[in-house]
Amino acid sequence: MTEVRVHPRHSRTAEYDFCFRGLRRKARELGIDFKRFVQEGIPASELEHIEDAGLKMMIETAKKEAAQANGR
């Protein structure tokens, strides 16, 4: 199984919906490489140590999406 990657689309949840500019600002605040985030996504394992409620929701959304894609 490939590693779960978090992409900007994972911010589109009912609880957490940043615009692109807001995502860029948040990435800068959290020390996330925004260009990499947009182009290829960032492995969830590289983000899980960051204490940010919105980011945690994005990670969970990415994991749910991956589980659905794998038929779980």
N, C-alpha and C positions, 0 to 999 in steps of 0.2 A: 504494500500500500504506500502511495506517495504521501509525503508530509502535507498537512493542511497549511495552506497559505492564505493570509489575510489580504484582501484587496479593498480598494475604496468602495466597491459595491456593497460590502458588508456593513457599511455605516447606514444603509437604508433599512432600518428597522423601525418599528413603531415607537420605541423608546429613545432612539438615537438617530438623528438624521441631519448630519452636517452637510452644508453646501461644499463645493470643491474648495473654495477659498478658506472655509472654516477647517476643512480637513488639513489643508496645507499648514495653517497656523497651529493646529493641534499637533501635527507631526513635528513641527519645529520645536514646540514646547516640550515634547516628550523625547526628543533626540532621535526621531525616526527619519531615515533617508526617504524623503517624499518621492523623489524620482524613481527609486527602486520600488517603492510601495505601489506606485501607479503602473510602472512598466511590467513588473513581474510578481508583485505581491511579496509579502514577507512571511517566512515560516512562523506559525503560531508559537513555536517553541522559543523563538527569539524575542517574542513580545510578552510572554506570560509573566515575566518578572516585573513588568511595569505596573505600578499601582494606579490605575485610572479606570473608573467605572465604565466610561464609554468604550474604551479600548477592550475591556473585558467582555462587553456585550458584542463587540465586533468579532472577537475571537470565538465566542460561543456560536454566533451566526455562521461563521466560516466552518466550524466543526459540524454543525447541523446540516449545512449544505453538502459537505463532503460525505456525511453519513447517508444522506438521501441519494446522492449520486452513486454510492456503493451499494444501494439497496438494503440499508439497515433501518 
